Amino acid sequence: MGIWQNSRLLADEFASNGYLTLLLDTFNGDPLPVRAVVNDEVDIFKWLAGGSTGDNPHNEPAVDPIVLDAIKFLREEYAVKKLGAVGYCFGAKYLVRHWNDGIDAGYLAHPSFVDAGELAAINGPVSIAAAETDHIFPAEKRHETEDILVKNGKQYQLTLYSKVAHGFATRCDLSKREQKWAKEQAFYQAIVWFDEYLRE
């Protein structure tokens, strides 16, 4: 139960576009129900500190080994020469945090809790899909991110999608044309980015 169905579907889409895909259970079997997040029924910081049961944290000491083991596994067991990483929401923090541990190109969608110092240290191309309405990655954070990436000098792309909110690239109302388009376009953004920077 640790990996949300929409995440599995996205992983399948990356695989169907020709990419060896590994989906990480960074929540250690303890995902938050979307309803709880959308309806503000959960203290996200309390959940990050201890998980749903209080003894299953989703913080750096708990998540770092999962990400590092995945990078090592792909490099050693599958001899992956160019490694692309995707970070939706919570995952964006750990993509950026572990970039220099072996990631060659990255894609972030509605990133959350990304450390500015870690972002400044990335050493490869990054693409970001951002929502017009986002309480975690608001306009001022987007502008700060742009400033950091310009100063960093690595290739980057930051696309702002209108009429969508935080989470749009993984969950949205598909009956609303603008939301459906933004979700699909954000995925194509990732594929085009990886096709440019990972393909031989």
Secondary structure, DSSP 4 states (H G I P E B T S, - for coil): --S-HHHHHHHHHHHHTT-------TTTT-PPPHHHHHTT-S-HHHHHHHTTTSS---SHHHHHHHHHHHHHHHHHHS--SS-EEEEETHHHHHHHHTGGGT--EEEEES--S--HHHHHT--S-EEEEEEEE-SSS-HHHHHHHHHHHHHH-S-EEEEEEEEEETTTTT---TTSHHHHHHHHHHHHHHHHHHHHHT--
